[in-house]
């Protein structure tokens, strides 16, 4: 249920513009890895290459390898649709489907892969996923109401429920709390702690305290200047990144000297 | 010393008042025009409803006279919608989500050009090109599918039939449906499209999950606008259709629509006949109004799930 990710010499492009250069990183299964760095350093861009969502934008492409338990996501004949069904994603702003009920939102991904499902199986999966996202008790009486009627934090947890309903190998989170209030943020962070037991979690965050709170390992990305490609500067145990960084830039960033 | 708080506001408020006055005027103008048209139709149509049934065209009263052409109007509009809706939505989707950017732009212009062609030109094209071209098709249909009432033979030898008129109408309403649908499809939030894609949806699944639900209300409005035009379109039907009594077959001469009936007979009409035609116009007005209200109702029924909240 959880796989490791190894990235070898990955370059990420928007058209001819090199956005992220030469990333090498190994992400352990059943761990939380945080990507931190200043705005525009390419951490979100890099995250989106891990489930081939990057190439959705016109002209966007990558060079290099992303191995999911040894299998190259960018290998010949690999269907991005299959990749995305195994690597779930949670976005910056909560995006439940507004026309679907809470229940249908949870089942949306499952219905893609497996059209026929008995009602009792579906009910069980809805309950399990919503429980897994710490949302069940809040919504169990209104599963047929639209997902857009929930609060921002609840919507984000609904999106997480939707992502885990398909039993992915990896869950990517792109600043999942940046649109949420502190209480909802806390709920999501608690949830990330629990998700770690079953999934490989990769989270991009602007909030260094958040990275320190939730992650096992932290990767610091930086950019030399506007128009220059973003690079992975340092990747280590979270404790070491914040207490004893090896690079000057990392130290400057985590101690609040810039960014 | 003057009070800066009271002084500064007055100027801004004057502009506000002028603007709100203008918008109020514009809003009222619509109502006045609508009321004036309705009043004209009702007043002028009155004599028809009051008249001796024997004096009405056909000799059996207004309703016997009007219902075949009401049905004819609806048939023409339904044929047009049945053809134009799937094609229009398909073209719009192709432009918004499938075509390469450059091609999409070109195609968009071409579709908009279709809307710029005057309806009399469509009518002329219908008689000169489409109708003759369809004659063999109608012959084949009459021979092989003649047991279906709508394809009952013998087929028209000129091709000037209801089906031809419906096809011409569908080409005329295609640009309305296409360009409005395209605009709506393009407005689908990227957020929802990406949500679907990130779950492992294919392009088509993404369109069904994110684009169609979002665009639903807009597409219904687009189709209804197209229907409005199909119902009221005069020139093309008047030119293309060789009209007659109401018959089920769509490939024989016959049938008539309200708009064409009015256009063909109005120049020579006077007295009670004039009033009859205006009454027919009133009926068309009521039908169009009903269509629009039904569309509104369909849209509002799903308000809770529209994403507006």
Interface residues (C-beta under 8 A of the other chain):
Chain A: X51 X53 X56 X58 X81 X82 X83 X84 X85 X86 X88 X89 X91 X93 X95 X96 X97 X98 X99 X100 X101 X108 X109 X112 X113 X145 X146 X148 X149 X159 X162 X163 X166
Chain B: X101 X189 X191 X192 X194 X195 X196 X197 X198 X199 X200 X201 X202 X205 X209 X210 X213 X214 X216 X302 X304 X305 X306 X307 X309
